[in-house]
Amino acid sequence: MNNNKFQKTAKTTVDLQILGLKKLKKYLGSSFNKAVKAIGECQSKCVLVGVGKSGHLANLIASSLSSVGASSFALQSAADAAHGDLGAISTFPKKDLLILISNSGSSSELNPIISYSKKHNLTLIGITSKKNSALYKAANIKILLPEVKEAGEGAIVPSSSLITQASIGSALVIAVMQYKKNGIKVFRKLHPGGTLSKKLLSSHDLMVQVPFVSENYKMKKALKILSAKKLGLLVVRNSKKLTCGLIVDGDVKRASQKYKNLHDLKVKNIMNKNPLSVNKDTLAVQCLNLMNKRRITSLLVHDKNKKKTIGVLHMHKVLENIQ
């Protein structure tokens, strides 16, 4: 048995799939934006239906959409729709959104679903590679996929087409998460366990209480607070209680070498006037990357106003919790 032959087949399959994805990039247009908006603004449920192998993808996409706050489910199969499963689709008082996936777009199983959507005035998103198909013509929002070459003898086994469908599905999920401002929060809430939950920790989850000092404090007083808090830093505020600077151990060491009268200087003469601050919803892994890039060990955390610090994030705290 020539194992190299199978490796060559595998590489050919991957190459065809890569080609399909490259074509897909060129097909993305305004219809994709309309689909994202329709899903993101849906007040009921998104119902996904796939024909054949696409049915498995419909389940995966529905599950992923639900995880970012777009409540969704998939019908077991398009064929079962005509035998009672249409009853799962809500038409009153709120209308469900239909997403049909079919490479050919002309399978007979789609007809009852398309008719049902028209009868009840449901928004229908059609995902297909055939522009002259019944699905494409009937859809309110038409997502056209490129026609791709399937791998294998006779090019009859769905392979490249499934990859493009899976990719457009993933793209919709990520875009909907971006469209829904609380998408990442919902995703974090619904994934409380395992390694993934660690990656979803935010700066707010790991920040510590802020040691504040006034910019007009003498360094003698500030150093006592710095020593007592044992955090290696002090957040400096002005008379309006707004953050205006930061002092870390390194600043104190450099200043002690530069000034003989360090204790008599005011905090504002020593502080870093442009401390980095991140929003409380910023992922901890993103904060870690920022700290590594800027070669610092801490970040200030704010809610809406950068000048109103609510916490401090230490690199060591992040490393302890995400690794």
MOUR-V183258 format. One record per residue. N is the residue number from 1. RES is the residue in one small letter. OMEGA is omega in whole degrees, -180 to 180 (* if undefined). D_CENTER is the distance of its C-alpha to the mean C-alpha in whole Angstrom. Layout:
N;RES;OMEGA;D_CENTER, N;RES;OMEGA;D_CENTER
//
This chain:
1;m;-178;45, 2;n;-178;44, 3;n;180;40, 4;n;180;40, 5;k;-179;40, 6;f;177;37, 7;q;178;35, 8;k;178;36, 9;t;-180;35, 10;a;-179;31, 11;k;178;31, 12;t;178;32, 13;t;179;29, 14;v;180;26, 15;d;179;28, 16;l;179;28, 17;q;177;24, 18;i;178;23, 19;l;179;26, 20;g;180;24, 21;l;177;21, 22;k;177;22, 23;k;-178;24, 24;l;180;21, 25;k;-178;19, 26;k;-177;23, 27;y;-178;22, 28;l;-178;19, 29;g;-175;21, 30;s;179;21, 31;s;178;21, 32;f;179;17, 33;n;179;16, 34;k;180;19, 35;a;179;17, 36;v;-180;14, 37;k;-179;16, 38;a;179;18, 39;i;-178;15, 40;g;-178;14, 41;e;-179;17, 42;c;-179;19, 43;q;178;21, 44;s;-179;22, 45;k;172;20, 46;c;-179;19, 47;v;-179;21, 48;l;178;21, 49;v;178;24, 50;g;179;24, 51;v;179;28, 52;g;-179;29, 53;k;179;26, 54;s;179;24, 55;g;178;24, 56;h;178;22, 57;l;180;19, 58;a;178;19, 59;n;-179;19, 60;l;-179;16, 61;i;180;14, 62;a;180;16, 63;s;-179;15, 64;s;178;11, 65;l;178;11, 66;s;-177;13, 67;s;178;10, 68;v;173;8, 69;g;176;11, 70;a;-174;13, 71;s;-173;16, 72;s;170;17, 73;f;-180;20, 74;a;172;22, 75;l;-175;25, 76;q;176;27, 77;s;178;28, 78;a;-178;30, 79;a;-178;33, 80;d;-178;33, 81;a;-178;32, 82;a;-178;36, 83;h;172;37, 84;g;-176;35, 85;d;176;32, 86;l;-180;31, 87;g;179;32, 88;a;-178;29, 89;i;-178;28, 90;s;177;28, 91;t;-179;30, 92;f;-2;31, 93;p;177;31, 94;k;-177;27, 95;k;175;26, 96;d;176;24, 97;l;-178;22, 98;l;174;23, 99;i;-179;21, 100;l;-179;24, 101;i;179;23, 102;s;-178;26, 103;n;-179;27, 104;s;-179;31, 105;g;-176;30, 106;s;180;33, 107;s;-177;34, 108;s;-180;36, 109;e;-177;34, 110;l;-173;32, 111;n;180;34, 112;p;-179;35, 113;i;179;31, 114;i;179;31, 115;s;-180;35, 116;y;-179;33, 117;s;179;30, 118;k;-179;33, 119;k;-176;35, 120;h;176;33, 121;n;178;31, 122;l;175;28, 123;t;-177;25, 124;l;174;25, 125;i;-179;22, 126;g;178;24, 127;i;-175;22, 128;t;179;25, 129;s;-178;27, 130;k;-177;30, 131;k;-179;31, 132;n;-177;34, 133;s;179;33, 134;a;-179;33, 135;l;-179;30, 136;y;-178;29, 137;k;-175;32, 138;a;-174;31, 139;a;173;27, 140;n;176;26, 141;i;-172;23, 142;k;175;24, 143;i;-177;22, 144;l;177;24, 145;l;179;23, 146;p;172;26, 147;e;-175;29, 148;v;179;28, 149;k;177;31, 150;e;179;31, 151;a;174;32, 152;g;-179;35, 153;e;179;38, 154;g;180;39, 155;a;-176;35, 156;i;-179;35, 157;v;180;32, 158;p;179;29, 159;s;179;27, 160;s;-179;25, 161;s;179;25, 162;l;179;23, 163;i;179;20, 164;t;177;20, 165;q;179;19, 166;a;-179;17, 167;s;180;15, 168;i;177;15, 169;g;178;14, 170;s;180;11, 171;a;178;10, 172;l;-179;11, 173;v;-178;8, 174;i;180;5, 175;a;178;8, 176;v;177;9, 177;m;178;5, 178;q;-179;6, 179;y;178;10, 180;k;-172;10, 181;k;180;10, 182;n;-176;10, 183;g;-179;7, 184;i;177;6, 185;k;178;9, 186;v;180;10, 187;f;180;8, 188;r;-179;10, 189;k;-176;13, 190;l;178;13, 191;h;-174;13, 192;p;-174;16, 193;g;174;18, 194;g;-178;18, 195;t;-178;16, 196;l;-179;13, 197;s;179;14, 198;k;-180;15, 199;k;-177;12, 200;l;176;10, 201;l;-179;13, 202;s;177;13, 203;s;179;16, 204;h;-180;18, 205;d;-171;18, 206;l;-177;20, 207;m;178;22, 208;v;-177;26, 209;q;-174;28, 210;v;171;29, 211;p;-177;33, 212;f;170;34, 213;v;178;37, 214;s;179;39, 215;e;-178;39, 216;n;174;43, 217;y;170;43, 218;k;-178;46, 219;m;178;44, 220;k;179;47, 221;k;-179;45, 222;a;-179;41, 223;l;177;42, 224;k;179;43, 225;i;179;40, 226;l;180;38, 227;s;-177;40, 228;a;-177;40, 229;k;176;36, 230;k;178;36, 231;l;179;32, 232;g;179;34, 233;l;175;33, 234;l;176;33, 235;v;-174;31, 236;v;179;34, 237;r;177;34, 238;n;-177;37, 239;s;178;39, 240;k;-180;37, 241;k;177;34, 242;l;-180;32, 243;t;180;30, 244;c;180;32, 245;g;-178;32, 246;l;174;32, 247;i;176;34, 248;v;-178;34, 249;d;-179;36, 250;g;178;36, 251;d;-179;37, 252;v;-180;40, 253;k;180;41, 254;r;-179;42, 255;a;-180;43, 256;s;177;46, 257;q;-176;47, 258;k;-176;47, 259;y;177;49, 260;k;-178;52, 261;n;-175;51, 262;l;-175;48, 263;h;-178;48, 264;d;180;50, 265;l;176;47, 266;k;-179;44, 267;v;-176;41, 268;k;178;40, 269;n;-176;42, 270;i;-169;40, 271;m;170;36, 272;n;-173;33, 273;k;-179;33, 274;n;-180;29, 275;p;178;27, 276;l;179;24, 277;s;180;21, 278;v;176;18, 279;n;-176;16, 280;k;-180;16, 281;d;179;12, 282;t;-179;12, 283;l;-178;11, 284;a;180;14, 285;v;177;13, 286;q;178;13, 287;c;179;16, 288;l;178;18, 289;n;-180;17, 290;l;-179;18, 291;m;178;21, 292;n;-179;22, 293;k;-178;22, 294;r;179;24, 295;r;177;26, 296;i;-176;26, 297;t;-180;26, 298;s;178;25, 299;l;172;23, 300;l;-179;23, 301;v;177;21, 302;h;177;21, 303;d;-179;20, 304;k;-177;20, 305;n;-179;23, 306;k;-178;23, 307;k;179;27, 308;k;-178;27, 309;t;179;26, 310;i;-179;25, 311;g;178;24, 312;v;180;24, 313;l;179;22, 314;h;178;24, 315;m;-179;23, 316;h;179;25, 317;k;179;23, 318;v;-178;20, 319;l;179;22, 320;e;-171;23, 321;n;-177;20, 322;i;-180;18, 323;q;*;20
//
